[in-house]
Amino acid sequence: MARRIDFYDDPEAPAANSLVPSANVVVVNEAGDLLLIRRSDNENWALPGGAMDLGESLPDTAVRETLEETGVHVEITGIVGIYTDPKHVLLYTSNGEVRQECSIVFAARSTGGSPTPSAESAEVRWTTPGDAASLPMDRSMRMRINQFLNSPDVIHIG
């Protein structure tokens, strides 16, 4: 199975050979729970999201990727942050692509649908912020969630 391996400030990390704009989404329901996926390519918990397609805007990417990965329809309500740290690279073992991080993280509210796994998400669920803190996830996802929870009205740049 193809894997995704995240590296951060690692001298052993492969050199980036790609830069792909992407979106992640912090979806919150009426109870204040967060929508998370357990990625099928690395088993880590994460915010839904993915790469922008040609002819698509980043907000459209956020809505499409959330629906594809979770079965949940969303409406974008704001921007959490812009994440472009060149120390964070992602290795995709299926093709040797090594992406430099380039992600806009949006805030959204659920407008329908129900959590449903996909080829990219082994599990999808609503979880409380407290429970999310104990789930295994990459440092970049944890940082994004914590920044949203600790200062939701600020746009973070990193």
N, C-alpha and C positions, 0 to 999 in steps of 0.2 A: 504494500500500500504506500502511496505517495505520502510524504510527511512534510510538515512545515516546522522548521527549527528557528526559534528566535535567539538572536545573539545581542547582547548589550555591552558595549565598551570592552569587548573581548579581543585580545590580540590574536587569538586563534581563529577568529571569524573570517569567513571568506570575504573578499572584496565585493562591494556592490557592483552589479552590472545592469541594474534596471531601476527606474523610478516610475512608479505607477500611482496616480492619484487614487485615493480610496476614501471611503466613508465608514464610520462606525456610528452606532446609535445607542444612546441611553434612553430606553423606553421605560416610562413609569406608568403604572396603572393607578386607579382611583384609591387603592389602599396604600400607595407609596412603595409598592414592590417593584423591583427591577427585572426586566426580561433578559435572561442570560442563556447562552448556548454552551454546550460542551462540544468543542470542535472535534470533528472526526479525524482530522489530520495530525493532532498532537495531544488530544484528550484534555487539554486545558479548558477552563471556563473562560468565556469572553463575551463582549458585547457583540451583537450581530453587526455584520458589515462586510464590505468587500470592494473590489476594484470598480472604478468608473469605466463604462463602455463609451465608445465613440458615439457622438450624437446625444449624449445624456449629460444632464447637469449633476453636480454633486448631491443636491437635495433629492433629485430623482433616484440617484444611486442608493442613497440611504433608505428610501422608501422601498425600492425594489429588492435590495439585499435583505432587508428585515423580513419582508414577506416570503422571499425564497427560503431563507434559513429558518424561519420560525413559524410561518403560517399566520402571523399577526399583522394586521393592517395598521399603519401609523400615520400620524400627521406631525410634520416637523414643527417644533415650537421655538427653536433657538439653536445657538451654537455653544457647545461646551468648550471646545478648544481646537487649536491647530497644532498638530504634532509632526515635526519634521526633523527629528534628531538624527544626524548622520551616524551616530554611535549605535543606533538600533538598526540591524539588518535582519532580513527574513530569508532563510534558505528554503527553497522548494525543491525537494529531492527528485520530483518527477521529471524536471527538465533542467536542473542546475541553475535556475534563475535565483539571483540574490538581490532582493529589493532593499533599497534604502527606504526607511520609514517616510511616508507622506500621507497623512490621514487628517481629515477634518472630522471631528466628533460632534454629532448633532444631538440635541435633546428632542424627544418626541413623546406624544401621548398615544395610547392605543385607541383605535377607532373600531376594532372588530377582529374577528378571527379567534383562533385558539392555538396555544402552543403545540406545534407539530414538528417532529424531527424531519430532517432532509438528508441528502447525501453529504452535506457539509456540516450538519449538526447531529451528533449522536443522541443528544438530549436537549430539550428546551424546557425552561421553567421560569415561573415568576418566583423571585426569592427576596426576602427582606434584606435590607442593607447589612444588617448584622450577620445573617447567614452567608451573604456574599463574601464577607471578609474571611471566612474560613475555607472557601473553595480554592482548589489549586488553579492558579492563573498566572500568566506572564506578568512581569512587573509593570509593563506598559499599560495593560488593561486595568490592573489594580490602581495605578496612578490616575487614570482617566476617571474611573468610578469615584475614587476618593476626592478628586478635585471637584467633580460634579456635586457630590454630597456635602462637601465642606464649604463650597462657595458657588452655588448654582447660578448666581447672577453675574459672574465674572467670566469673560472669555480667556481661556488659558492658552498661552503660546509657549511651545517648547520643542 
